[in-house]
C-alpha cells in the first residue's frame, strides 16, 4: 500500500516512517511546505499541526484518499464538516487523540474507575513544543469518564507524552498513569489503524479504542 505521510520530518514522522517501511508500506514523506501528490496514494496519515490538519484532510478526501489523523486540536465543528465530506466521498476518516495502545488502555481503565470513585483530576504533561492544551488525550479521557474532571496541563522540555489520572475517595487514592518515552510507541497503533482502515465505514471513526473492541 502506498501511503502519504504528512509531517514526515517532524518528531513523530521521523520515528514512524521507517517503521512503516519496515512493515512493508511504501511511504511518501511530505513536509509542511510540500504539496500532496495523490497519484497512487491509498491512504494519508497526518501528524502535522492543528492549523494545517483540516486543510490536509480536506485535500486528501477530495482526492478520494482514506485518512488517518494523529494531529490533535480539531474542534467539534471541524470534525463534523470532515465527517460529512468523508461520507460524501465514500472514504473512511480515522482520528485518534493517541496511538499508544497503553494510553488507550489508561483511558479505558480511568472511565471504569470513575464509576466508583467520587472525585478525579487529570494531569497531562508534554514537551514544550506541543501547541494545544489540554491535550487531545486528556480531553478524550475526561469525556469518557463523564464526571467533568479538572485537567492540568504541563509543557516542559524533556517530556514526550505523559498522563496521570488521580481518583480520590475517603481514605484512598487511585492513580492511573501512562508514560510515552519515545514516539515509536505510536507505531503499533498506526499499523492497527492501517490494517483496519479498509473495513471502516465511510465517515468519521474516533479513537483507537474503537479498533480494540
C-alpha positions in Angstrom: 0.0 0.0 0.0 1.3 3.5 -0.9 0.9 5.9 2.0 1.4 9.7 2.1 2.8 10.7 5.5 2.2 14.4 6.2 4.6 15.7 8.7 7.3 13.2 7.8 10.2 15.4 9.0 8.5 16.2 12.4 9.3 14.4 15.6 6.7 11.8 15.1 7.3 11.3 11.4 11.0 10.8 11.7 10.3 7.8 14.0 7.2 6.3 12.4 8.1 6.5 8.7 11.0 4.0 9.0 8.8 1.7 11.0 6.0 1.8 8.4 8.6 1.0 5.7 9.9 -2.0 7.7 6.3 -3.2 7.9 6.1 -3.3 4.1 4.3 0.0 3.3 5.5 2.4 0.5 5.8 5.7 2.3 5.9 9.1 0.6 7.1 11.6 3.1 5.6 15.1 2.8 6.8 18.0 4.9 4.7 21.1 5.9 5.8 23.2 3.0 5.3 20.4 0.3 2.2 19.6 -1.7 0.4 16.2 -1.7 0.7 14.3 -5.0 -2.3 11.9 -4.9 -1.1 9.6 -7.6 -1.4 6.0 -6.5 -1.8 7.0 -2.8 -4.3 4.8 -1.0 -4.1 6.3 2.5 -2.9 9.6 4.1 -1.5 9.8 7.6 -1.4 13.2 9.2 0.9 14.2 12.1 1.3 17.9 11.4 -0.1 20.9 13.3 -3.5 22.0 14.4 -3.6 24.9 12.0 -2.9 22.7 8.9 -4.6 19.4 9.5 -8.1 20.4 8.4 -6.7 21.6 5.0 -4.7 18.4 4.6 -7.6 16.1 5.3 -9.9 18.1 3.1 -7.5 17.8 0.2 -6.9 14.1 0.7 -10.5 13.2 1.0 -11.2 15.4 -2.1 -8.8 13.2 -4.0 -10.6 10.0 -2.8 -7.9 9.1 -0.2 -8.8 7.5 3.1 -7.3 9.3 6.1 -5.7 8.6 9.4 -5.2 11.6 11.7 -3.0 11.8 14.7 -2.8 15.5 14.9 -4.9 16.9 17.8 -6.6 20.2 18.0 -9.5 19.7 15.6 -12.8 21.1 17.1 -16.2 19.6 17.0 -17.4 21.8 14.1 -14.3 20.9 12.1 -14.8 17.1 12.7 -18.4 17.4 11.7 -17.5 19.0 8.4 -14.8 16.4 7.7 -17.2 13.6 8.6 -19.7 14.9 6.1 -17.0 15.2 3.4 -15.7 11.7 4.1 -19.2 10.3 3.7 -19.7 12.2 0.5 -16.5 10.8 -0.9 -17.2 7.3 0.4 -13.9 7.1 2.3 -13.1 6.4 6.0 -11.6 9.1 8.2 -10.0 7.8 11.3 -9.0 10.2 14.0 -7.3 9.3 17.3 -6.0 11.5 20.1 -3.4 9.0 21.0 -1.9 6.0 19.1 -0.1 4.4 22.0 -2.1 1.3 23.0 -1.1 1.7 26.6 -2.6 5.2 26.6 -5.8 3.9 25.2 -6.0 1.3 28.0 -5.3 4.0 30.5 -8.3 5.9 29.2 -10.4 2.8 29.4 -9.4 2.0 33.0 -10.0 5.6 34.0 -13.5 5.5 32.6 -14.3 2.3 34.6 -12.7 3.7 37.8 -14.7 6.9 37.6 -17.9 4.9 38.1 -16.8 4.0 41.6 -14.7 7.0 42.8 -16.3 10.3 43.8 -13.6 12.8 42.5 -11.0 12.8 39.9 -8.5 15.1 38.2 -6.2 14.7 35.2 -2.6 15.9 34.9 -1.2 15.7 31.3 2.5 16.5 30.6 4.0 17.1 27.1 7.1 18.7 25.6 7.2 22.5 25.3 6.6 22.4 21.6 3.1 20.9 21.8 0.7 23.7 20.7 -2.7 22.6 22.1 -3.6 22.4 25.7 -5.3 20.4 27.2 -4.1 17.6 25.0 -6.5 15.6 22.9 -5.8 12.5 25.1 -6.8 14.4 28.3 -10.0 15.7 26.7 -10.9 12.3 25.4 -10.2 10.8 28.9 -12.4 13.4 30.6 -15.2 12.8 28.1 -15.0 9.0 28.6 -15.1 9.4 32.4 -18.2 11.6 32.2 -17.6 13.2 35.6 -16.1 16.5 34.5 -12.6 16.1 36.0 -10.4 19.2 36.0 -7.4 19.0 33.6 -4.0 20.4 34.4 -1.6 20.9 31.5 2.2 20.9 31.8 4.6 21.9 29.0 8.3 21.4 29.7 11.4 20.5 27.8 12.5 16.8 28.0 8.9 15.5 28.1 7.3 13.4 25.3 3.7 12.5 26.3 2.5 11.6 29.8 -0.8 11.5 31.6 -1.9 10.7 35.1 -5.5 10.3 36.3 -5.9 10.7 40.0 -9.2 9.4 41.6 -9.8 10.2 45.2 -12.2 8.7 47.8 -12.5 8.7 51.5 -9.1 7.5 52.9 -7.8 6.4 49.5 -6.2 7.5 46.2 -6.2 5.5 42.9 -3.6 6.7 40.3 -3.6 5.5 36.7 -0.6 6.7 34.7 0.8 6.2 31.3 4.2 7.4 30.0 5.4 7.6 26.4 9.2 7.8 26.4 9.7 7.6 22.6 7.3 8.2 19.7 7.9 4.7 18.5 5.1 3.8 21.0 2.7 5.1 18.4 3.7 2.7 15.7 1.6 -0.4 16.7 -1.5 1.8 16.9 -0.8 3.3 13.5 -0.2 -0.1 12.0 -3.5 -1.3 13.6 -5.4 1.7 12.1 -3.9 0.9 8.6 -4.9 -2.7 8.9 -8.5 -1.9 9.9 -8.9 1.2 7.6 -10.4 -0.7 4.7 -13.1 -2.3 6.9 -14.2 1.0 8.4 -17.4 2.6 7.0 -17.3 6.0 5.2 -17.3 8.8 7.6 -15.6 9.6 10.9 -14.4 7.0 13.4 -12.8 8.3 16.5 -10.3 6.6 18.9 -8.1 3.6 18.8 -10.4 2.1 21.4 -12.9 1.5 18.6 -10.4 -0.8 16.9 -9.5 -2.7 20.0 -13.0 -3.9 20.9 
